[in-house]
Amino acid sequence: MTEKYKETFLQSIEVLERETNSEFNLKSYVTEICEHQSESQTLNLYKSLDNILKIHDTNKIKNMSRDVKNCLLLFFGAINVSSIIENYLQKNKENFYSIEELLDQLNVLIGLNNVKQQVKDLIALQKIQSLRKENGLQSFNQTLHMAFIGNPGTGKTTVARIVGRIYKHLGLLSKGHFIEVSRTDLIAGYQGQTALKVKKVIKKSIGGVLFIDEAYSITENENSDSYGKECLTELTKALEDYRDDLVVIVAGYKKPMDLFFKSNQGLQSRFNTFIEFEDFNDLELYEILKLKCNQNNYILTDSSKSKIKQYLTELTREKQDDFANGRLVRNMFDNIILQHAKRVFKIENPSIKDLKEIISNDICTGKK
């Protein structure tokens, strides 16, 4: 986290404490978060903010609280914060997020503008249908199952988790938990056992989201794959039988997913929402990498920024169908901090600046 972000974070806490005469010692939590990336203090901060809202239920305090949480999301990262809170929720079995906080988790993700808008449209649809039902009007019972289409590393799993929590908040799911499976989790090695395996996964998933990444792998052997057919038959049945308390999200590349939906008559009709996750452009990839550096207390010099931007521009211009997106950035970041460590290790008594600063020579692109 840069000093600027840290200063903004502390300022937002000071404003909130002054306005509420807070006795929750919020500033100490933020200091621990900034200095040590403390997960326990992150959780304490969230809980204290909720307690403040119970005492001071005004729009002004709500906005201040949201500002603090946005600072936390930018510092620690939406995925990290979500993981901390999710572990807490699993232990305490309570609904911790408001709909505004869930939307904040969605909005803080870099890029994905089309995805964000489609998810918001789905929220609007479900909320209005619920209101119509409450007022004795005919409501449209739309299936909640979805298909996420796109290359690896475009945020499909992250968005799927957030969707599960949103649908739980809206009362569409009883639990809102998230289960991710692949072909090996669904298909057994003997005829007749696959159906039992699928039923077991479905039973665990009821009340939440079942996420099947690279769903087309279920039918990867096409007509010769009787196990895949058995899996799809059982899965298609579950899509209808448990549609009131189960969301199945299938994901994968566009062309293989087209074949997947053609592999079973009636499968495509069970899915009402198709969301396309576009590849990140070079600027979005740069913002993701810069955010990872901030979250891990690394600082990019001007020369390293320039080199990274040039490299990402070249990569996006020459990309193939299996472009790795966010995974590419994660691998690039891992390589950068390795090169940084190798360089700084040779410095006798390195300074704080040495330990934090990423220079141009730390950016290994494989090109001269």
C-alpha beads as a LAMMPS data file, in Angstrom:
LAMMPS data file: protein, C-alpha beads

368 atoms
367 bonds

1 atom types
1 bond types

-500.0 500.0 xlo xhi
-500.0 500.0 ylo yhi
-500.0 500.0 zlo zhi

Masses

1 110.0

Atoms # bond

1 1 1 0.000 0.000 0.000
2 1 1 1.376 3.408 -0.912
3 1 1 1.674 6.152 1.684
4 1 1 -1.091 8.015 -0.131
5 1 1 -3.525 5.100 0.273
6 1 1 -2.500 4.661 3.893
7 1 1 -3.083 8.352 4.590
8 1 1 -6.539 8.215 2.943
9 1 1 -7.424 5.118 4.968
10 1 1 -6.433 6.769 8.267
11 1 1 -8.197 10.011 7.365
12 1 1 -11.457 8.176 6.635
13 1 1 -11.275 6.502 10.062
14 1 1 -10.538 9.791 11.839
15 1 1 -13.548 11.429 10.188
16 1 1 -15.809 8.557 11.208
17 1 1 -14.512 8.529 14.799
18 1 1 -15.056 12.280 15.167
19 1 1 -18.582 12.035 13.824
20 1 1 -19.601 9.119 16.073
21 1 1 -17.473 9.768 19.174
22 1 1 -16.441 6.166 18.600
23 1 1 -15.380 4.007 21.506
24 1 1 -14.387 1.139 19.228
25 1 1 -10.723 2.174 18.796
26 1 1 -10.992 1.948 15.008
27 1 1 -7.718 3.742 14.346
28 1 1 -5.709 1.027 16.096
29 1 1 -7.340 -1.570 13.836
30 1 1 -6.426 0.364 10.710
31 1 1 -2.854 0.901 11.921
32 1 1 -2.421 -2.843 12.399
33 1 1 -3.958 -3.505 8.991
34 1 1 -1.666 -1.007 7.267
35 1 1 1.519 -2.030 9.052
36 1 1 1.046 -5.794 9.384
37 1 1 -1.868 -6.692 7.041
38 1 1 -3.587 -8.153 10.092
39 1 1 -6.489 -10.458 9.189
40 1 1 -7.860 -10.454 12.751
41 1 1 -7.953 -6.652 12.840
42 1 1 -9.582 -6.609 9.408
43 1 1 -12.389 -8.716 10.845
44 1 1 -12.548 -6.539 13.989
45 1 1 -12.839 -3.429 11.835
46 1 1 -15.746 -4.900 9.850
47 1 1 -17.566 -5.974 13.017
48 1 1 -17.031 -2.594 14.678
49 1 1 -18.335 -0.733 11.645
50 1 1 -21.488 -2.855 11.770
51 1 1 -21.909 -2.095 15.486
52 1 1 -21.530 1.636 14.796
53 1 1 -24.300 1.452 12.188
54 1 1 -26.593 -0.179 14.736
55 1 1 -26.068 2.810 17.037
56 1 1 -25.892 5.572 14.402
57 1 1 -28.307 4.560 11.649
58 1 1 -28.010 7.640 9.417
59 1 1 -27.155 8.069 5.760
60 1 1 -24.150 10.202 6.674
61 1 1 -22.645 7.497 8.893
62 1 1 -23.502 4.814 6.342
63 1 1 -21.575 6.736 3.673
64 1 1 -18.596 7.231 5.985
65 1 1 -18.602 3.547 6.870
66 1 1 -18.697 2.627 3.205
67 1 1 -15.730 4.924 2.517
68 1 1 -13.720 3.095 5.169
69 1 1 -14.620 -0.288 3.724
70 1 1 -13.713 0.853 0.217
71 1 1 -10.277 1.893 1.515
72 1 1 -9.909 -1.556 3.056
73 1 1 -10.901 -3.280 -0.205
74 1 1 -8.381 -1.233 -2.173
75 1 1 -5.608 -1.948 0.322
76 1 1 -6.115 -5.600 1.133
77 1 1 -7.852 -6.636 -2.096
78 1 1 -11.468 -7.702 -2.535
79 1 1 -10.587 -11.378 -2.759
80 1 1 -8.497 -11.324 0.429
81 1 1 -11.142 -9.443 2.400
82 1 1 -13.842 -11.762 1.060
83 1 1 -11.827 -14.784 2.169
84 1 1 -11.374 -13.396 5.698
85 1 1 -15.064 -12.612 6.073
86 1 1 -16.127 -15.887 4.445
87 1 1 -14.101 -17.903 6.955
88 1 1 -15.771 -15.947 9.731
89 1 1 -19.210 -16.542 8.238
90 1 1 -18.628 -20.264 7.952
91 1 1 -17.760 -20.412 11.644
92 1 1 -20.552 -18.138 12.853
93 1 1 -23.253 -18.988 10.284
94 1 1 -24.579 -15.461 9.889
95 1 1 -25.204 -13.144 6.967
96 1 1 -22.508 -10.504 7.330
97 1 1 -22.794 -8.443 4.155
98 1 1 -25.302 -5.806 3.139
99 1 1 -26.305 -5.595 -0.517
100 1 1 -24.271 -2.368 -0.785
101 1 1 -21.146 -4.130 0.503
102 1 1 -21.616 -6.979 -1.947
103 1 1 -21.925 -4.519 -4.802
104 1 1 -18.765 -2.814 -3.518
105 1 1 -16.957 -6.149 -3.804
106 1 1 -18.157 -6.375 -7.392
107 1 1 -17.420 -2.768 -8.309
108 1 1 -13.875 -2.797 -6.923
109 1 1 -12.887 -5.489 -9.442
110 1 1 -10.852 -3.988 -12.260
111 1 1 -12.515 -3.981 -15.695
112 1 1 -15.451 -6.377 -16.297
113 1 1 -17.855 -3.496 -16.972
114 1 1 -20.201 -5.655 -19.050
115 1 1 -20.219 -8.380 -16.390
116 1 1 -20.913 -5.922 -13.587
117 1 1 -23.839 -4.396 -15.461
118 1 1 -25.404 -7.784 -16.211
119 1 1 -25.134 -8.846 -12.566
120 1 1 -26.730 -5.554 -11.475
121 1 1 -29.520 -6.088 -14.009
122 1 1 -30.159 -9.542 -12.539
123 1 1 -30.333 -8.032 -9.038
124 1 1 -32.863 -5.437 -10.223
125 1 1 -34.959 -8.142 -11.889
126 1 1 -35.032 -10.374 -8.816
127 1 1 -35.774 -7.522 -6.408
128 1 1 -38.706 -6.296 -8.488
129 1 1 -40.082 -9.807 -8.914
130 1 1 -39.933 -10.239 -5.124
131 1 1 -41.791 -6.944 -4.611
132 1 1 -44.444 -7.967 -7.144
133 1 1 -44.945 -11.262 -5.348
134 1 1 -45.251 -9.492 -1.969
135 1 1 -47.934 -7.264 -3.428
136 1 1 -49.999 -10.090 -4.890
137 1 1 -48.879 -9.568 -8.487
138 1 1 -47.815 -12.253 -10.924
139 1 1 -44.071 -12.834 -10.618
140 1 1 -41.791 -14.266 -13.262
141 1 1 -40.102 -17.430 -11.996
142 1 1 -36.846 -17.165 -13.926
143 1 1 -34.216 -19.889 -13.672
144 1 1 -31.110 -18.708 -11.837
145 1 1 -28.585 -20.980 -13.557
146 1 1 -25.872 -19.190 -15.540
147 1 1 -23.109 -19.730 -18.066
148 1 1 -19.915 -17.695 -17.770
149 1 1 -18.122 -17.574 -21.114
150 1 1 -14.530 -16.393 -21.396
151 1 1 -10.823 -17.121 -21.241
152 1 1 -8.945 -18.067 -18.053
153 1 1 -8.139 -15.392 -15.489
154 1 1 -11.056 -13.074 -16.313
155 1 1 -12.634 -13.239 -12.855
156 1 1 -15.319 -15.875 -13.445
157 1 1 -14.788 -17.670 -10.119
158 1 1 -14.613 -14.432 -8.127
159 1 1 -17.835 -13.116 -9.657
160 1 1 -19.559 -16.473 -9.093
161 1 1 -18.782 -16.266 -5.358
162 1 1 -20.189 -12.743 -5.156
163 1 1 -23.331 -13.771 -7.063
164 1 1 -23.928 -16.523 -4.514
165 1 1 -23.765 -14.059 -1.629
166 1 1 -26.021 -11.575 -3.431
167 1 1 -28.661 -14.225 -4.127
168 1 1 -28.486 -15.329 -0.493
169 1 1 -29.077 -11.720 0.585
170 1 1 -32.043 -11.452 -1.791
171 1 1 -33.565 -14.593 -0.282
172 1 1 -33.138 -16.635 -3.460
173 1 1 -30.712 -19.089 -1.834
174 1 1 -30.941 -20.491 1.678
175 1 1 -27.176 -20.646 2.357
176 1 1 -25.203 -18.817 -0.334
177 1 1 -22.160 -21.088 -0.010
178 1 1 -19.869 -21.854 -2.950
179 1 1 -18.694 -25.227 -4.250
180 1 1 -16.315 -25.521 -7.197
181 1 1 -15.942 -28.826 -9.044
182 1 1 -14.337 -30.240 -12.177
183 1 1 -14.818 -33.373 -14.274
184 1 1 -12.962 -35.561 -11.760
185 1 1 -15.369 -34.505 -8.990
186 1 1 -18.393 -35.551 -11.048
187 1 1 -17.406 -38.597 -13.075
188 1 1 -16.560 -41.992 -11.594
189 1 1 -14.459 -44.754 -13.087
190 1 1 -17.251 -47.327 -13.303
191 1 1 -20.568 -47.410 -15.107
192 1 1 -23.452 -46.456 -12.836
193 1 1 -21.276 -44.768 -10.202
194 1 1 -21.222 -41.355 -11.904
195 1 1 -24.895 -40.677 -11.143
196 1 1 -24.252 -41.334 -7.444
197 1 1 -21.229 -39.046 -7.506
198 1 1 -23.192 -36.226 -9.145
199 1 1 -26.058 -36.628 -6.661
200 1 1 -23.597 -36.319 -3.774
201 1 1 -22.173 -33.066 -5.191
202 1 1 -25.668 -31.681 -5.818
203 1 1 -26.741 -32.504 -2.261
204 1 1 -23.759 -30.576 -0.847
205 1 1 -24.499 -27.629 -3.162
206 1 1 -28.218 -27.137 -2.424
207 1 1 -28.780 -23.695 -0.975
208 1 1 -25.747 -22.242 -2.712
209 1 1 -23.734 -22.031 -5.924
210 1 1 -22.275 -25.031 -7.751
211 1 1 -19.518 -23.747 -10.039
212 1 1 -18.304 -26.084 -12.807
213 1 1 -15.241 -24.637 -14.510
214 1 1 -14.295 -25.982 -17.951
215 1 1 -17.694 -27.673 -18.004
216 1 1 -17.101 -28.941 -21.534
217 1 1 -14.546 -31.392 -20.108
218 1 1 -17.542 -33.456 -18.936
219 1 1 -18.134 -34.413 -22.567
220 1 1 -14.544 -34.222 -23.751
221 1 1 -14.685 -37.685 -25.389
222 1 1 -17.848 -36.761 -27.308
223 1 1 -20.059 -39.707 -28.329
224 1 1 -17.770 -42.378 -26.866
225 1 1 -17.965 -40.900 -23.370
226 1 1 -20.856 -42.743 -21.721
227 1 1 -19.733 -41.485 -18.303
228 1 1 -20.038 -37.895 -19.489
229 1 1 -23.537 -38.585 -20.815
230 1 1 -24.507 -40.134 -17.488
231 1 1 -23.184 -37.059 -15.669
232 1 1 -25.080 -34.640 -17.920
233 1 1 -28.321 -36.601 -17.563
234 1 1 -28.136 -36.395 -13.767
235 1 1 -26.995 -32.776 -13.811
236 1 1 -29.778 -31.686 -16.190
237 1 1 -32.353 -33.315 -13.918
238 1 1 -30.936 -31.502 -10.871
239 1 1 -31.048 -28.162 -12.704
240 1 1 -34.829 -28.475 -12.826
241 1 1 -35.511 -30.319 -9.563
242 1 1 -33.607 -27.882 -7.344
243 1 1 -34.023 -24.656 -9.321
244 1 1 -35.657 -22.925 -6.322
245 1 1 -32.612 -23.280 -4.063
246 1 1 -29.600 -24.001 -6.247
247 1 1 -27.623 -21.970 -8.754
248 1 1 -25.416 -23.911 -11.155
249 1 1 -22.829 -21.838 -12.991
250 1 1 -20.943 -23.505 -15.837
251 1 1 -17.879 -21.777 -17.232
252 1 1 -15.289 -22.091 -19.977
253 1 1 -14.050 -20.991 -23.394
254 1 1 -16.677 -19.905 -25.909
255 1 1 -16.281 -22.513 -28.688
256 1 1 -16.037 -25.579 -26.399
257 1 1 -18.978 -24.258 -24.361
258 1 1 -21.084 -24.013 -27.530
259 1 1 -20.392 -27.708 -28.147
260 1 1 -21.133 -28.488 -24.500
261 1 1 -24.639 -27.058 -24.729
262 1 1 -25.281 -28.998 -27.942
263 1 1 -24.227 -32.270 -26.311
264 1 1 -27.461 -32.745 -24.353
265 1 1 -30.961 -31.934 -25.560
266 1 1 -32.615 -29.563 -23.128
267 1 1 -29.404 -28.512 -21.384
268 1 1 -29.256 -25.023 -22.874
269 1 1 -32.904 -24.341 -21.990
270 1 1 -32.026 -24.789 -18.296
271 1 1 -29.673 -21.793 -18.487
272 1 1 -31.270 -18.385 -18.838
273 1 1 -28.277 -16.098 -18.330
274 1 1 -25.144 -16.114 -20.470
275 1 1 -22.444 -13.665 -19.382
276 1 1 -19.372 -13.070 -21.521
277 1 1 -16.141 -12.243 -19.707
278 1 1 -14.005 -10.262 -22.093
279 1 1 -10.205 -10.340 -21.990
280 1 1 -8.544 -7.554 -20.013
281 1 1 -6.869 -4.872 -22.091
282 1 1 -3.308 -3.720 -21.438
283 1 1 -4.338 -0.832 -19.166
284 1 1 -6.544 -3.088 -17.035
285 1 1 -3.771 -5.678 -16.721
286 1 1 -1.401 -2.914 -15.636
287 1 1 -3.881 -1.720 -12.989
288 1 1 -4.212 -5.278 -11.668
289 1 1 -0.435 -5.627 -11.416
290 1 1 -0.067 -2.212 -9.781
291 1 1 -2.749 -3.129 -7.239
292 1 1 -0.940 -6.384 -6.406
293 1 1 2.240 -4.394 -5.821
294 1 1 0.406 -1.942 -3.533
295 1 1 -1.209 -4.776 -1.594
296 1 1 2.178 -6.384 -1.004
297 1 1 4.091 -3.200 -0.140
298 1 1 6.069 -2.932 -3.364
299 1 1 6.582 0.352 -5.227
300 1 1 7.104 0.620 -8.978
301 1 1 9.602 3.173 -10.265
302 1 1 8.749 5.234 -13.326
303 1 1 11.119 3.183 -15.468
304 1 1 9.625 -0.122 -14.292
305 1 1 6.102 1.189 -14.949
306 1 1 7.076 2.126 -18.482
307 1 1 8.649 -1.282 -19.144
308 1 1 5.624 -3.140 -17.760
309 1 1 3.176 -1.083 -19.822
310 1 1 5.152 -1.657 -23.016
311 1 1 5.353 -5.406 -22.349
312 1 1 1.619 -5.721 -21.595
313 1 1 0.752 -3.734 -24.712
314 1 1 2.784 -6.175 -26.809
315 1 1 1.233 -9.193 -25.109
316 1 1 -2.342 -8.041 -25.649
317 1 1 -1.609 -7.195 -29.280
318 1 1 -0.217 -10.689 -29.964
319 1 1 -2.551 -12.698 -27.702
320 1 1 -3.876 -16.135 -28.590
321 1 1 -7.307 -17.667 -27.885
322 1 1 -6.124 -19.015 -24.517
323 1 1 -4.847 -15.643 -23.288
324 1 1 -4.353 -16.013 -19.492
325 1 1 -5.452 -12.517 -18.334
326 1 1 -5.293 -12.261 -14.536
327 1 1 -3.266 -15.458 -14.295
328 1 1 -0.701 -13.889 -16.597
329 1 1 -0.460 -10.936 -14.200
330 1 1 -0.107 -13.206 -11.169
331 1 1 2.723 -15.118 -12.860
332 1 1 4.349 -11.860 -13.918
333 1 1 4.120 -10.485 -10.370
334 1 1 5.633 -13.671 -8.917
335 1 1 8.535 -13.401 -11.362
336 1 1 9.055 -9.705 -10.578
337 1 1 9.324 -10.253 -6.823
338 1 1 11.691 -13.194 -7.434
339 1 1 13.977 -11.017 -9.591
340 1 1 13.717 -8.248 -6.985
341 1 1 14.700 -10.667 -4.203
342 1 1 17.699 -11.959 -6.174
343 1 1 18.915 -8.394 -6.741
344 1 1 18.330 -7.064 -3.213
345 1 1 19.861 -10.201 -1.646
346 1 1 23.236 -9.016 -2.976
347 1 1 22.911 -5.633 -1.208
348 1 1 24.559 -5.422 2.204
349 1 1 22.099 -4.019 4.763
350 1 1 19.329 -3.123 2.278
351 1 1 17.198 -0.103 3.170
352 1 1 13.399 -0.008 3.365
353 1 1 13.472 1.625 -0.046
354 1 1 15.551 -1.255 -1.428
355 1 1 13.110 -3.795 0.016
356 1 1 10.073 -2.068 -1.484
357 1 1 11.235 -0.600 -4.783
358 1 1 10.806 -2.479 -8.076
359 1 1 13.235 -1.180 -10.708
360 1 1 13.374 -1.767 -14.459
361 1 1 15.930 -4.594 -14.137
362 1 1 13.438 -6.547 -11.997
363 1 1 11.050 -6.737 -14.955
364 1 1 12.116 -9.814 -16.906
365 1 1 10.062 -9.964 -20.122
366 1 1 12.201 -12.398 -22.053
367 1 1 12.776 -9.717 -24.672
368 1 1 15.914 -7.648 -25.096

Bonds

1 1 1 2
2 1 2 3
3 1 3 4
4 1 4 5
5 1 5 6
6 1 6 7
7 1 7 8
8 1 8 9
9 1 9 10
10 1 10 11
11 1 11 12
12 1 12 13
13 1 13 14
14 1 14 15
15 1 15 16
16 1 16 17
17 1 17 18
18 1 18 19
19 1 19 20
20 1 20 21
21 1 21 22
22 1 22 23
23 1 23 24
24 1 24 25
25 1 25 26
26 1 26 27
27 1 27 28
28 1 28 29
29 1 29 30
30 1 30 31
31 1 31 32
32 1 32 33
33 1 33 34
34 1 34 35
35 1 35 36
36 1 36 37
37 1 37 38
38 1 38 39
39 1 39 40
40 1 40 41
41 1 41 42
42 1 42 43
43 1 43 44
44 1 44 45
45 1 45 46
46 1 46 47
47 1 47 48
48 1 48 49
49 1 49 50
50 1 50 51
51 1 51 52
52 1 52 53
53 1 53 54
54 1 54 55
55 1 55 56
56 1 56 57
57 1 57 58
58 1 58 59
59 1 59 60
60 1 60 61
61 1 61 62
62 1 62 63
63 1 63 64
64 1 64 65
65 1 65 66
66 1 66 67
67 1 67 68
68 1 68 69
69 1 69 70
70 1 70 71
71 1 71 72
72 1 72 73
73 1 73 74
74 1 74 75
75 1 75 76
76 1 76 77
77 1 77 78
78 1 78 79
79 1 79 80
80 1 80 81
81 1 81 82
82 1 82 83
83 1 83 84
84 1 84 85
85 1 85 86
86 1 86 87
87 1 87 88
88 1 88 89
89 1 89 90
90 1 90 91
91 1 91 92
92 1 92 93
93 1 93 94
94 1 94 95
95 1 95 96
96 1 96 97
97 1 97 98
98 1 98 99
99 1 99 100
100 1 100 101
101 1 101 102
102 1 102 103
103 1 103 104
104 1 104 105
105 1 105 106
106 1 106 107
107 1 107 108
108 1 108 109
109 1 109 110
110 1 110 111
111 1 111 112
112 1 112 113
113 1 113 114
114 1 114 115
115 1 115 116
116 1 116 117
117 1 117 118
118 1 118 119
119 1 119 120
120 1 120 121
121 1 121 122
122 1 122 123
123 1 123 124
124 1 124 125
125 1 125 126
126 1 126 127
127 1 127 128
128 1 128 129
129 1 129 130
130 1 130 131
131 1 131 132
132 1 132 133
133 1 133 134
134 1 134 135
135 1 135 136
136 1 136 137
137 1 137 138
138 1 138 139
139 1 139 140
140 1 140 141
141 1 141 142
142 1 142 143
143 1 143 144
144 1 144 145
145 1 145 146
146 1 146 147
147 1 147 148
148 1 148 149
149 1 149 150
150 1 150 151
151 1 151 152
152 1 152 153
153 1 153 154
154 1 154 155
155 1 155 156
156 1 156 157
157 1 157 158
158 1 158 159
159 1 159 160
160 1 160 161
161 1 161 162
162 1 162 163
163 1 163 164
164 1 164 165
165 1 165 166
166 1 166 167
167 1 167 168
168 1 168 169
169 1 169 170
170 1 170 171
171 1 171 172
172 1 172 173
173 1 173 174
174 1 174 175
175 1 175 176
176 1 176 177
177 1 177 178
178 1 178 179
179 1 179 180
180 1 180 181
181 1 181 182
182 1 182 183
183 1 183 184
184 1 184 185
185 1 185 186
186 1 186 187
187 1 187 188
188 1 188 189
189 1 189 190
190 1 190 191
191 1 191 192
192 1 192 193
193 1 193 194
194 1 194 195
195 1 195 196
196 1 196 197
197 1 197 198
198 1 198 199
199 1 199 200
200 1 200 201
201 1 201 202
202 1 202 203
203 1 203 204
204 1 204 205
205 1 205 206
206 1 206 207
207 1 207 208
208 1 208 209
209 1 209 210
210 1 210 211
211 1 211 212
212 1 212 213
213 1 213 214
214 1 214 215
215 1 215 216
216 1 216 217
217 1 217 218
218 1 218 219
219 1 219 220
220 1 220 221
221 1 221 222
222 1 222 223
223 1 223 224
224 1 224 225
225 1 225 226
226 1 226 227
227 1 227 228
228 1 228 229
229 1 229 230
230 1 230 231
231 1 231 232
232 1 232 233
233 1 233 234
234 1 234 235
235 1 235 236
236 1 236 237
237 1 237 238
238 1 238 239
239 1 239 240
240 1 240 241
241 1 241 242
242 1 242 243
243 1 243 244
244 1 244 245
245 1 245 246
246 1 246 247
247 1 247 248
248 1 248 249
249 1 249 250
250 1 250 251
251 1 251 252
252 1 252 253
253 1 253 254
254 1 254 255
255 1 255 256
256 1 256 257
257 1 257 258
258 1 258 259
259 1 259 260
260 1 260 261
261 1 261 262
262 1 262 263
263 1 263 264
264 1 264 265
265 1 265 266
266 1 266 267
267 1 267 268
268 1 268 269
269 1 269 270
270 1 270 271
271 1 271 272
272 1 272 273
273 1 273 274
274 1 274 275
275 1 275 276
276 1 276 277
277 1 277 278
278 1 278 279
279 1 279 280
280 1 280 281
281 1 281 282
282 1 282 283
283 1 283 284
284 1 284 285
285 1 285 286
286 1 286 287
287 1 287 288
288 1 288 289
289 1 289 290
290 1 290 291
291 1 291 292
292 1 292 293
293 1 293 294
294 1 294 295
295 1 295 296
296 1 296 297
297 1 297 298
298 1 298 299
299 1 299 300
300 1 300 301
301 1 301 302
302 1 302 303
303 1 303 304
304 1 304 305
305 1 305 306
306 1 306 307
307 1 307 308
308 1 308 309
309 1 309 310
310 1 310 311
311 1 311 312
312 1 312 313
313 1 313 314
314 1 314 315
315 1 315 316
316 1 316 317
317 1 317 318
318 1 318 319
319 1 319 320
320 1 320 321
321 1 321 322
322 1 322 323
323 1 323 324
324 1 324 325
325 1 325 326
326 1 326 327
327 1 327 328
328 1 328 329
329 1 329 330
330 1 330 331
331 1 331 332
332 1 332 333
333 1 333 334
334 1 334 335
335 1 335 336
336 1 336 337
337 1 337 338
338 1 338 339
339 1 339 340
340 1 340 341
341 1 341 342
342 1 342 343
343 1 343 344
344 1 344 345
345 1 345 346
346 1 346 347
347 1 347 348
348 1 348 349
349 1 349 350
350 1 350 351
351 1 351 352
352 1 352 353
353 1 353 354
354 1 354 355
355 1 355 356
356 1 356 357
357 1 357 358
358 1 358 359
359 1 359 360
360 1 360 361
361 1 361 362
362 1 362 363
363 1 363 364
364 1 364 365
365 1 365 366
366 1 366 367
367 1 367 368
